[in-house]
Amino acid sequence: MTDPAPARPAGIAAAIECVVQAVTEAGRAAEAGAVVDLAGLDRRAAGLCAEITQLEPASARSLLPDLERLIAALDALADALGRQVGPSDHASRRSRAVGAYGRTAVATPAKSDS
């Protein structure tokens, strides 16, 4: 006798689908050259991951196809955003990242022997 298939967590699956749709729409907008607002995407993804880790392993595994669609949508968005920015070298990417996050190198004071 085999165990019945685990119940697919419909609420989490629906939430993943909402994120897939939002990411897909952002990718379309980026392809069209628009600036896309991804604010909150990281929190939504972290919340979904936290919910999934609370599931029984078999139930969590049932969400793999949904998560694979999300990964594909994120990859497509990353490609679209990359085409917006265009090719660049490592130094200019690092410079843009530093500028975006407002970080600057901070020198540590020399240790005094006094």
C-alpha positions in Angstrom: 0.0 0.0 0.0 1.4 3.4 -0.9 0.8 6.6 0.9 -1.6 9.0 -0.8 0.0 12.0 -2.6 0.5 14.9 -0.2 -1.9 17.7 -0.4 -0.6 20.5 -2.5 -0.5 23.7 -0.4 -2.9 25.7 -2.6 -2.5 29.0 -0.8 1.3 28.9 -1.2 1.0 27.8 -4.8 -1.4 30.7 -5.5 1.0 33.1 -3.9 3.9 31.8 -6.0 1.8 32.2 -9.1 1.1 35.8 -8.2 4.8 36.4 -7.9 5.4 34.6 -11.2 2.9 36.9 -12.9 4.4 40.0 -11.4 7.9 39.0 -12.4 6.7 38.1 -15.9 5.0 41.5 -16.3 8.1 43.2 -15.1 10.1 41.3 -17.7 7.8 42.4 -20.4 8.1 46.0 -19.3 11.8 45.8 -19.1 11.9 44.3 -22.6 9.9 47.4 -23.8 12.6 49.6 -22.2 10.6 50.7 -19.1 12.1 51.1 -15.7 10.6 48.4 -13.5 9.9 48.7 -9.8 10.9 45.6 -8.0 10.4 47.0 -4.5 9.1 44.3 -2.2 10.0 41.4 -4.4 12.7 40.2 -2.0 10.3 40.3 0.9 7.6 38.4 -1.0 10.2 35.8 -2.0 11.6 35.5 1.6 8.1 35.1 2.9 7.3 32.3 0.5 10.5 30.5 1.3 9.8 30.8 5.0 6.3 29.3 4.5 7.7 26.5 2.4 10.3 25.5 5.0 7.4 25.0 7.5 5.8 22.4 5.3 6.2 18.6 5.4 8.9 17.7 2.9 6.5 15.9 0.5 4.2 18.9 0.5 7.1 21.2 -0.1 8.3 19.0 -3.0 4.9 19.3 -4.6 5.6 23.0 -5.1 8.8 22.3 -7.2 7.0 22.9 -10.6 5.7 26.3 -9.3 9.1 27.3 -8.0 10.8 26.2 -11.3 8.3 28.5 -13.2 9.3 31.3 -10.8 13.0 30.7 -11.4 12.4 30.8 -15.2 10.5 34.1 -14.9 13.3 35.5 -12.7 15.9 34.4 -15.2 14.0 36.0 -18.1 13.6 39.2 -16.0 17.4 39.3 -15.3 18.1 38.8 -19.0 15.8 41.6 -19.9 17.3 43.9 -17.3 20.8 43.0 -18.5 19.9 44.0 -22.1 18.6 47.3 -20.8 21.9 48.0 -19.2 24.0 46.6 -22.0 27.4 44.9 -21.8 29.8 46.3 -19.2 33.0 45.3 -17.5 33.3 44.2 -13.9 34.6 47.5 -12.7 31.7 49.5 -14.0 29.2 47.0 -12.6 30.8 47.3 -9.2 30.8 51.0 -9.5 27.1 51.1 -10.3 26.4 48.7 -7.4 28.3 50.9 -5.0 26.5 53.9 -6.2 23.1 52.2 -6.0 23.6 51.2 -2.4 25.4 54.3 -1.3 28.4 52.5 0.2 31.8 53.9 0.2 35.0 52.3 1.3 35.8 53.2 4.9 39.4 53.3 6.0 40.0 51.9 9.4 42.2 54.1 11.6 45.7 52.9 12.2 46.3 51.3 15.6 48.2 53.5 18.0 50.9 52.2 20.3 50.3 54.9 22.9 
